[in-house]
Amino acid sequence: MTEGNFVDYIKIYASSGKGGKGSAHLHREKYITKGGPDGGDGGRGGHVIIRGSKNMWTLFHLKFKKHFRAEQGGDGGKSRSTGKDGEDIYIDVPLGTIVRDGETQEILFEITEDTQEKILVEGGMGGRGNWHFKSPTNQTPRYAQPGIEGQEGWFQLELKILADVGLVGFPNAGKSTLLSVVTAAKPKIADYAFTTLKPNLGIVEYRNFQSFVMADIPGIIEGAAEGKGLGHRFLRHIERNSTLLFLIPADSDDIAKEYEILLNELKKHNPELLDKQRLLAISKSDMLDDELKEELEKEIPKDIPYLFISSVAQMGLTELKDKLWKMLN
């Protein structure tokens, strides 16, 4: 998936179908000139339904089609025949999509399972036919109910990526390189900050045909929680990862300070992120000898398990996968 095709936020307009009119028909036959009321009910208007699909990764397909209008219900007919229900419209979205009211920003529901369906706007009920209104005092009612109007409105869809492991680090910490080495993903890699502007997902193949999903989330900068840099746009993707892999390069000026800043940004965005399991990987470690490693170990925070890795030299990656698998299971 190219970076431009990754869309994680979209606004759509949905309107459900109006219910069909009830019929005010009176029964007529060759030898029955004054039959009773036999008008059927109107059909229900079509719903607009959001449906989860495990085969989707982005909201890109909604970028150019933002208006969804369901069909109206059919009108009732004679002989108590009910009108046809309006056809429902389905909007397929990736798992991890949150749906909000476009005006109040209130979260309406989340889609987290394949084929899960939630009605976004309900179709209007069909009107009742005149036979419902027959009574001892009114044998031939000549009226029926009109159908109820459908609902409509603007809605906001936000995608929070569902991945097992989220990569957390400053721009240029080597997250994209790691992802490209341990998975089949092909993120853009270059030697400048913010090469990654959109999350990249990759499947890490583990032993015995097992696997887990790793997400490379764009680099954090100080002030990201306040919306600096790419801000909230990517911090929300970390919320759904069960394990956070912090990546700090071996040539960093101060590993402990960098780790503290990263933690602080996560805490400011959502304090619950600190409850997740954490692992620290010191990247670009192929340039370290044993003596330098010992020196660096003194700097590493004591409250987090760590290991030295190098994506380029393929060093420590099996150990990293083993550790992550253990944490996930």
C-alpha positions in Angstrom: 0.0 0.0 0.0 1.5 3.3 -1.0 1.7 6.0 1.7 -0.8 8.3 -0.1 -3.4 5.5 -0.1 -3.4 5.2 3.7 -6.4 7.2 4.9 -7.2 6.9 8.7 -9.8 9.7 9.0 -12.8 10.5 6.8 -16.2 12.3 7.1 -19.2 10.7 5.4 -22.9 11.8 5.0 -25.4 9.0 5.5 -29.2 9.1 5.0 -31.5 6.2 5.5 -34.7 5.5 3.5 -38.1 6.9 4.3 -40.8 4.3 5.1 -43.4 3.5 2.5 -47.0 4.8 2.8 -49.7 2.6 4.1 -52.6 1.9 1.7 -56.1 3.2 2.2 -57.6 0.6 -0.2 -61.2 -0.7 0.2 -61.9 -4.3 -0.8 -63.9 -4.5 -4.1 -65.0 -7.7 -5.9 -67.6 -8.6 -8.5 -70.3 -9.4 -6.0 -68.9 -7.4 -3.1 -69.5 -3.7 -3.7 -68.7 -2.6 -0.2 -65.9 -4.7 1.2 -64.0 -3.6 4.2 -60.6 -1.9 4.3 -57.7 -4.1 3.1 -54.9 -1.6 2.5 -51.4 -3.1 3.3 -48.6 -1.5 5.3 -45.7 0.4 3.8 -42.2 -1.3 3.7 -39.4 -0.1 6.0 -36.9 2.3 4.6 -33.3 1.0 4.0 -30.7 1.2 6.8 -27.2 2.5 6.3 -25.0 -0.2 8.0 -21.3 -0.2 8.9 -19.6 -3.6 8.4 -16.2 -4.7 9.5 -13.8 -6.3 7.0 -10.5 -8.0 7.9 -9.3 -7.6 4.3 -9.2 -3.8 4.6 -6.4 -1.7 6.1 -7.4 1.8 5.3 -10.4 4.1 4.7 -9.1 5.1 1.3 -12.1 3.7 -0.5 -14.3 6.3 1.2 -12.2 9.2 0.0 -14.1 9.8 -3.2 -17.5 8.5 -2.2 -18.8 10.3 0.9 -22.6 10.3 0.4 -24.6 7.2 1.1 -28.4 7.2 0.6 -30.5 4.1 1.3 -33.6 3.2 -0.7 -37.1 4.2 0.4 -39.6 1.6 1.4 -42.3 0.6 -1.1 -46.0 1.6 -0.5 -48.6 -0.8 0.8 -51.0 -2.3 -1.7 -54.5 -3.9 -1.8 -55.3 -7.3 -0.2 -53.2 -6.3 2.8 -50.0 -6.6 0.7 -47.0 -5.1 2.5 -44.7 -2.8 0.5 -41.1 -3.9 -0.2 -38.5 -2.9 2.3 -35.9 -0.4 1.0 -32.5 -1.9 0.2 -29.9 -1.5 3.0 -26.6 0.1 2.1 -23.4 -1.4 3.6 -20.2 0.5 4.2 -17.2 -1.8 4.7 -14.5 -0.5 7.0 -11.2 -2.0 8.4 -11.2 -3.5 11.9 -10.3 -0.8 14.4 -12.6 1.8 13.0 -14.3 4.2 15.4 -17.5 6.0 14.4 -18.4 9.4 15.8 -21.3 11.8 15.5 -20.1 14.5 13.1 -21.5 17.3 15.2 -21.1 16.2 18.9 -17.9 14.1 18.3 -19.5 11.5 20.6 -18.3 7.9 19.9 -21.2 5.9 18.6 -19.5 2.5 18.3 -16.4 0.7 17.3 -15.9 -2.0 14.7 -13.3 -4.6 15.9 -14.5 -7.9 14.4 -14.8 -9.3 10.9 -18.3 -9.1 9.5 -19.5 -7.2 12.6 -22.5 -5.0 11.6 -23.8 -1.8 13.2 -26.7 0.3 11.9 -25.4 3.8 11.4 -28.8 5.3 10.5 -32.1 3.4 10.8 -34.6 3.4 7.9 -38.0 4.9 8.7 -40.9 2.6 9.6 -43.5 2.0 7.0 -47.0 3.5 7.6 -49.8 1.2 8.6 -52.6 0.4 6.1 -56.2 1.3 6.8 -57.2 -2.2 7.9 -55.5 -1.5 11.2 -57.9 1.3 11.9 -61.1 -0.6 11.4 -63.4 -0.4 14.5 -67.0 -1.1 15.5 -67.7 2.6 15.0 -65.6 3.1 11.9 -66.1 0.1 9.6 -64.5 1.7 6.5 -61.6 4.0 7.5 -60.4 5.8 4.4 -57.1 6.8 5.7 -53.7 5.2 6.3 -50.4 6.3 7.9 -47.6 7.9 5.8 -44.2 6.4 6.2 -41.8 7.8 8.8 -38.9 9.9 7.5 -35.4 8.3 7.5 -32.5 9.8 9.5 -29.5 11.6 8.1 -26.3 13.3 9.2 -22.6 13.6 9.0 -20.4 11.0 10.7 -16.7 10.8 11.3 -14.8 7.5 10.8 -11.4 7.2 12.5 -9.1 4.2 12.1 -7.0 3.0 15.0 -4.7 0.3 13.7 -5.1 -3.2 15.3 -1.5 -4.5 15.6 0.1 -6.6 18.3 3.4 -4.6 18.5 3.7 -0.9 18.1 7.1 0.6 17.3 7.7 3.8 19.3 10.7 6.1 18.8 11.9 9.4 17.5 12.2 10.0 13.8 15.2 8.2 12.3 15.5 5.7 15.2 15.5 2.8 12.6 11.8 1.7 12.9 11.2 1.4 9.2 14.4 -0.5 8.7 13.5 -2.9 11.4 10.0 -3.4 10.0 11.4 -4.0 6.5 13.9 -6.7 7.8 11.6 -8.7 10.1 8.5 -8.5 7.9 7.6 -8.4 4.2 6.5 -4.7 4.5 8.3 -2.2 2.3 8.2 1.1 4.1 9.9 4.2 2.7 13.4 4.5 4.2 15.7 7.5 4.1 18.1 9.3 6.3 16.0 12.2 7.4 13.3 12.8 9.9 9.6 12.0 9.1 10.3 9.6 6.2 7.3 7.7 7.6 4.2 9.9 7.5 1.6 7.1 7.7 1.7 3.9 9.8 3.1 0.9 8.1 2.0 -2.6 9.0 3.9 -5.8 8.6 3.4 -9.5 9.6 6.3 -11.0 11.5 6.7 -14.7 10.6 7.5 -16.7 13.8 8.3 -20.3 14.3 5.9 -23.1 13.4 4.0 -20.9 11.0 2.9 -18.5 13.7 2.9 -14.8 13.2 2.1 -11.4 14.8 1.5 -7.9 13.4 3.9 -5.1 13.9 3.1 -1.5 13.2 5.7 1.2 12.4 4.1 4.4 13.7 5.5 7.7 12.5 8.3 9.1 14.8 7.3 10.9 18.0 8.8 14.4 18.6 8.6 16.3 21.9 5.2 18.0 22.0 3.5 15.3 19.9 0.7 15.0 22.4 -0.1 18.7 21.9 -0.3 18.1 18.2 3.2 19.2 17.2 4.7 17.4 14.2 2.2 14.7 13.3 0.7 14.8 16.8 -2.5 13.0 17.5 -2.7 11.7 14.0 -0.4 8.8 14.9 -0.5 8.6 18.6 -4.0 7.2 18.4 -2.6 4.2 16.5 -0.5 3.2 19.5 -3.6 2.8 21.7 -4.6 -0.6 20.3 -1.2 -2.2 20.4 -0.8 -4.7 23.2 3.0 -4.4 23.4 5.1 -1.3 22.8 8.6 -1.7 21.4 10.7 1.3 22.1 13.5 1.8 19.6 16.4 4.1 20.6 19.6 4.2 18.5 22.9 3.3 20.1 24.4 6.7 18.9 21.8 8.6 20.9 23.2 11.3 23.2 21.2 10.1 26.2 19.2 6.9 26.1 17.5 7.3 29.5 16.4 10.9 28.6 15.1 9.9 25.2 13.1 7.0 26.7 11.7 9.4 29.3 10.6 11.9 26.6 8.8 9.1 24.7 7.1 7.8 27.8 6.0 11.3 28.7 4.4 12.0 25.3 2.5 8.7 25.5 1.3 9.6 29.0 0.2 13.1 28.0 -1.8 11.6 25.1 -3.4 8.8 27.1 -2.1 7.7 30.5 -3.5 4.1 29.9 -0.7 3.6 27.4 1.8 3.2 30.3 -0.1 0.1 31.4 1.0 -1.8 28.2 4.0 -4.1 28.2 7.2 -2.4 27.1 10.5 -3.6 25.6 13.5 -1.4 24.7 15.6 -2.2 21.7 18.9 -0.4 21.3 19.1 -0.2 17.5 22.2 0.3 15.3 24.2 -1.8 17.8 26.5 -3.3 15.2 28.9 -0.4 15.8 29.3 -1.3 19.5 31.9 -3.6 21.0 31.5 -5.3 24.4 33.1 -2.5 26.2 30.8 0.1 24.7 27.8 -2.1 25.4 28.8 -2.2 29.1 29.1 1.6 29.2 25.7 2.0 27.6 24.0 -0.5 29.9 24.7 1.9 32.8 22.5 4.5 31.0 19.6 2.2 30.3 16.5 2.7 32.6 16.2 -0.1 35.1 12.4 -0.6 34.9 12.3 -2.0 31.3 13.7 -5.2 29.7 16.2 -4.3 26.9 18.3 -5.9 24.2 20.8 -4.7 21.6 19.9 -5.2 17.9 21.0 -4.2 14.5 18.5 -4.4 11.6 21.2 -3.9 8.9 23.6 -6.5 10.4 20.6 -8.8 11.3 21.9 -8.9 14.9 19.7 -9.9 17.8 16.6 -10.1 15.7 15.8 -13.7 16.6 16.1 -12.9 20.3 13.9 -9.9 19.7 11.2 -12.0 18.0 11.4 -14.6 20.8 11.0 -11.9 23.5 8.1 -10.2 21.7 6.3 -13.6 21.2 6.7 -14.4 24.9 5.2 -11.0 25.8 2.3 -11.4 23.4 1.5 -14.9 24.7 
